[in-house]
Amino acid sequence: MPLKKSQKSLKKWTRQKWRTPSGKPSKKTGEVYAPSAQIKKLKSTPAGRRKLAAANRKKREATRKGKQHARHGLHKGKKR
């Protein structure tokens, strides 16, 4: 029996290597988690580095307010 579209998406998502930009735990740095490929792509351009920095600021602010999740904008366009 073939996998449904949602199951394929979840399988692909779990195979991705997720990390923070620094490679350190988010609890210590307050950075966002994203797939390694996305982080590498963002770090390669000045505009991407600014976007990553803005996302980290939003993540740290939400964490200070006691929120578990932050709307930082790196995953825009994705169904959540």
C-alpha positions in Angstrom: 0.0 0.0 0.0 1.6 3.3 -1.0 2.1 6.1 1.4 -0.3 9.1 1.5 1.0 12.5 0.7 1.0 13.6 4.4 3.0 10.4 5.3 5.6 11.1 2.6 6.0 14.6 3.8 6.5 13.4 7.4 9.0 10.8 6.3 11.0 13.5 4.4 10.8 15.8 7.3 12.2 13.2 9.7 15.1 12.4 7.4 16.3 16.1 7.4 19.0 17.1 9.7 17.7 19.9 11.9 20.0 22.1 13.9 20.6 25.7 15.1 22.9 28.0 13.1 25.7 27.7 15.6 25.2 24.0 16.1 24.8 24.5 19.8 21.5 23.6 21.7 18.8 26.2 21.3 18.2 26.2 25.1 21.6 27.7 25.6 21.7 30.1 22.6 18.1 30.9 21.9 18.5 30.2 18.2 15.9 28.8 15.9 16.0 25.2 14.6 15.9 24.7 10.9 17.1 22.1 8.3 20.8 22.2 7.8 20.4 22.9 4.1 18.2 26.0 4.8 20.7 27.3 7.3 23.5 26.9 4.9 21.5 28.7 2.2 20.6 31.6 4.5 24.2 32.0 5.8 25.5 32.3 2.2 24.0 35.8 1.5 23.9 39.0 3.5 20.1 39.1 3.2 19.8 35.6 4.4 22.1 36.3 7.4 19.8 39.3 8.3 16.7 37.1 8.0 18.3 34.5 10.3 19.3 37.1 12.8 15.8 38.5 12.8 14.4 35.0 13.4 16.8 34.5 16.3 15.7 37.8 17.8 12.0 36.8 17.6 12.8 33.4 19.0 14.7 34.8 22.0 11.9 37.4 22.6 9.2 34.7 22.6 11.3 32.5 24.9 11.7 35.4 27.4 7.9 35.8 27.4 7.6 32.1 28.3 6.3 30.9 25.0 7.3 27.5 23.6 6.9 28.4 20.0 7.8 31.6 18.1 6.5 32.9 14.8 9.9 33.8 13.4 9.1 33.6 9.7 11.7 31.1 8.5 9.0 28.5 7.8 6.5 30.8 6.0 4.4 29.1 3.4 4.5 25.8 5.2 1.3 24.4 6.6 1.4 24.3 10.4 
